[in-house]
Amino acid sequence: MSAVYGEDGPSLYQIKFWSKQFKWGRESVEDDPRPGRPAEATNKAVCKKIKDLVLEERRIKISFIASELKISVDSVWNILHNVLGMNKVSARWVSQLLTNKNWKGIKFVSRIFLR
């Protein structure tokens, strides 16, 4: 194994563990599904629900969205800002219209005018 994979190969302990698992009838080395909440709330279904809630009522609060969908306030904030690209302007959620490239251009032009 180490001749083929080198340092990236599985450890001896891991090989023994898989061997024992396969003897007991396991068919895959992938993790089994676990009960409980998902590890991350940022998935397409939740993003769509948040987007629909915001488009329905632009003055909605993050805490209200979090309580409706039963996810954390931080997750809602992350989805709104980083995934959906929305900002709160005048107590309303709006899509970000300018990209980073546009902002750099605005900064450059404003520095020229301020000279």
KADAMO-V928046 format. One record per helix or strand of 2 or more residues. SS is the DSSP state (A for helix, B for strand). FROM is the first residue (numbers start at 1). LEN is the number of residues. If there is no record, write none. Layout:
ss=SS from=FROM len=LEN
ss=SS from=FROM len=LEN
This chain:
ss=A from=2 len=7
ss=A from=12 len=12
ss=A from=44 len=13
ss=A from=62 len=8
ss=A from=73 len=11
ss=B from=86 len=4
ss=B from=92 len=4
ss=A from=100 len=15
